[in-house]
Amino acid sequence: MSKLFLIVMQKNINELRTKMHLDLLKAREVENDLIRLSETSKILDQAVLELNQFVEHYDFTDEEEEILFFKIIKPEFMSLRIEEVMRFNLLVNKPIGTIELQLGYYEEELKALQSFYRMNSFHYQYYRNGLNELDRVYFLRSAKRLTIPLADIAEYHQVYSTPLSFLFAKFIAFEHLQYFILEQIGDLKYPELKHTQGSPKPLSEMKWTGDTINVVELAYGIWLTGQVNNGNASLNQIVRWMESHLNVSIGIVQRRFTEIERRKRLSPTKYIDQMRDSIRRKIDDDLGNKSD
């Protein structure tokens, strides 16, 4: 029963995630900012709705599976909706003026994000350090009221969410927004590093259409074996590069790695194992053809 449920849950969520990201890639090609926000919001709202419907009709077999869903999976989906709106507001409110004025604007936005973290410092440190001691209090729908109240009002529904699911989604979205703001600051300070209009066109756009958890496996494998920049590239740098070049949203990679760690019935390196087996089959097939 538990194994069957795990397969059903993974299959449904992976299919939903893949469809959502493919739809988002198409919607983000729209040039008008307001129309693009409207289209992406519809896609993300629909994805969260389908995720809620899934939870409504399926029973978790144990607390661990429920915690995994409301600590990792649900916040990932909700964070995209939050991030989309925040990016839109950030860009449309950017002042017209000197580079110094725009730099000041972005720096103030960074300060606002830091203020949010300070207001929720206890829960943010719990999130950031990957702690799990209070998971049964934070990520079970049967959990009682928190002993440490939230500084930020949470979107909380007894059936579809848990006390900290929405707050974790905001943490994910805000961290993504930080990276985005730092990129804008970098472009303003070092415009010579941006691609010029006369630059050659890139190769045909590549899109990751497999499960995003597989990208997490690859990112950790590349990082742990020191394959980039003589081993000096950080995990986050590798992940952001993969997101940018493969048009995939991974989220906070440390949170997604928890999904890998909790694979009790599957290999933690399921995708890398699959790659290894496929390469071996290819070699065996090639050797077989040569011997004929």
N, C-alpha and C positions, 0 to 999 in steps of 0.2 A: 504493500500500500504506500509506504513512505517512498520507496524507489520510484513507483509509478507517478506519484505526485510530483516528485522532484523533476522528473523528465517532462511532465506536462507543464510545470511552471517555467522551466528553462525554455522550452520550445515556444510557449506563448509569448513570453517576455522578449526573447531574442527576435522573434518575428515582428513583434510590435516595435522594438527598438530599431531594427533595420528599416522598416517601412517609414518610420518617423524621420530618420536621418536622410533617407532618399527624398522624401517630400520636402524636407527643409532645404536641401541643396537646390532643388528646383525653385522653391519660393524665394530664396535669397538672391536669385538672379534678377528679380524685379528691381528696377532702378529707383522708383519712387519710394522714399523712406516710409511714409505713412502706410501705403498699400502693402509694402513688404512686411511691416510690423503686423498688419491685420492678417495677412496670409499665414505668417509663421505662428501667430498666436492661435489661429484656428487649428493648425496642425498639432501644436503642443497641447492645447485644451482637449482635443480629441484623444490624443495619446494618454493623457492622465485619466480621462473619462473611461477609456477601455481598460486601463490598469485598475481603476476602482471597481469596474464591473467584474474583472477577474477575481479580485479579492472577495467580492460579494458572493461569488458562486463557488469558491473553492475553500476548503478548510485546511489550515496548516496542520501538519501531522505532529509537530512539536514546537516548543518555544524557539529553538535555534533557527528554524526555517522562518518563523514569523519575524524574528529579530533581523535576520538577513534581509528580508524584504523591506521592512520599514526603516532600517538603518542605512542600507546601501542602495537598493533598487529604486524605491519610491522617491527618495530625495534626488537621485540622478535625474529623473524625469521632471520633477517639479523645478529643479534648479534652472533648467533650460528656459522655462517660461519666465522666471524672474530675471535671468540674465538678458533675455531678449529685450524686455521692456527697459531695463536699466541702460543697456547700450544705446537704445534709441534715444532716451532722455539725455544721456550724456552727450551725444553728438548734436542733437538739435539745439541744445542749450549752450553749445560752445560759442564763446563770444567772437565777434568779427573784430579783428584788430591786429595788434602787433604779436610777434612770436612770444614776447615776454608776457603779454596779457593772457595768451592761450596757455602758456606753461603754468602761470599762476592758477588758472582755472583747474587744470588737471591735478596740480599739486593739492589744491583745496579738496578736490574729490577724493584723493588718496587719504587725506586726513579724516574725511567723513567716514570712510571705510574703517580706518583704524579706531575711530570713536565707537563704531558699532561693535567691533571686537572687544573693546574694553568694557562696554556695557554688558556684554555676555561672556566675560572672561572665563568664568568657571566652565561653562558648557563648551566654549570655543577650544579651551585647552583639552577638554575631554575628546572633542572631535579631532583636533590637530594631532594629538599624540596616539590616536588609535586605541584608546582605552575601551574596556568592555565590562568593567566591574559593575556598572549601573545599567547595563543594557536592558535588564528585565524591568527596570523602573522607567526607562526612557522609550523603549521600542516594543512594548507589548500593549495591545489595546485594552487589556484588563488592568493596566497600571493605574495606581492611585495618583492623586494630585502631587505635584513635585514639591519636595521639601525646600528646594532652592528655586524660587519663582523666576520666571523668564522676564528679562528686562524688555524684550520685544514681544509684542502680541503675536501669538502663533495661530496659524490656520489649522484648527484641530477638529476632526470629526471622529467620533468614537469607532465607526466602522472602517473608515478609509485611511485613518492616520493614527499617529501616536504622539505623546507629548513633545518629542523632539524631532520628529520627521521633518516638519516644515522649517525648523530652525537650522537643521543640518543642510537642507536644500539652500537656504540663504547663505550659509557658510560657503558652500560650493560655488554658488553664483557670484558671491562677492570676491572670492579668490580668483575666479576667471576674469572678473572685471578689473581686478588689480593688474593682471598680466596685460590686459587690453590697454589700460591707461598708461602703463609703462611703455608699451609699444608706441602709443601716440606721442608721449614725451620724447622717446628716442627719435621718432621721425622728425619732430620739430627741432631737436638739438643737432641731429646729424642727417640733414636732408640729402647729403651726397650719397648716403648708403641706400636710399630708396631707388627702386627701378625707375629709370627714365622712360619717357614715351618712345624714345628711339631704340630702346633695348629690343633685342630679338624676342619674338614671341615664344612662350614656353611650349614644351611638348604638350600633346593632348592631355587634358586634365585626367588625372587618375583618381578614382574614388574607391575607398574601402567599402565593400558591400558584404563582408563577412561579419561575424559577431565581434563587437568591440572588445570583449574580454580577451580575444585572441591577440589584439594589438597590445594589450597590457602584458601578456606573456612575452611577446617579442621585445617590448620596451625594457622589461626587467632583464631579459636575457642579454640584450645589447649592453645595458648599463653594468650588470654584474660581471660581465666578461671584458669590460673596458674596450669596446670595439670602436668608439668614436672619440676623436681628439686625444688620442693616446690615453684614454681612460679618464680624461679630465672633464668630460661632459656630464652634467648632473642628470639625474633621472627626469626632473621636470623639463630640462632643455630637450632631452630626447623625445619626451612625450609631446611637447608643443610642436617640435619639428614634424613628428609623425602626424599629428592632428592637421597641421597646415598643409602638408604635402599629400596626404591621403584623404582629405576632406572628411574627417571623422571626429566626433566629439567623444573623448574618453572620460572627461570629468576629472575628479581628484583621483590620481592614479593610486595613491595609498589606500583609498577607500575601496577601489575596484579590486585591489590585490587581496582584500579580505575575502572576496568571493572565491578566489583561487585557493586561499588557505583553508577554506571551509569545505572543499570538495572531499567529502568522506568516501563517496561511492565512485568517484572518478579520479583519474590521475591529476595532480596539480598542474602538470605540464601537458594537458590533453592535446592542445593544438600543436605544440612543438613535437610531441610524440607522433602526431598525425603527419606532420611534415617529414619527420625522420623515416616513417614507414613508407611514405609516398616516394621519397628519394631512393630508398632501398629497392622498392618495386621497380622503379624506373631503371635502375642499374641492372637488376636481374633480368628485366625485359630486354634491355639492350644487349646484354651478354647472350641471352637466349637467341636473339635474332642473328647475332654474329656467328653463332655456332651452327645455325641451320645451313 
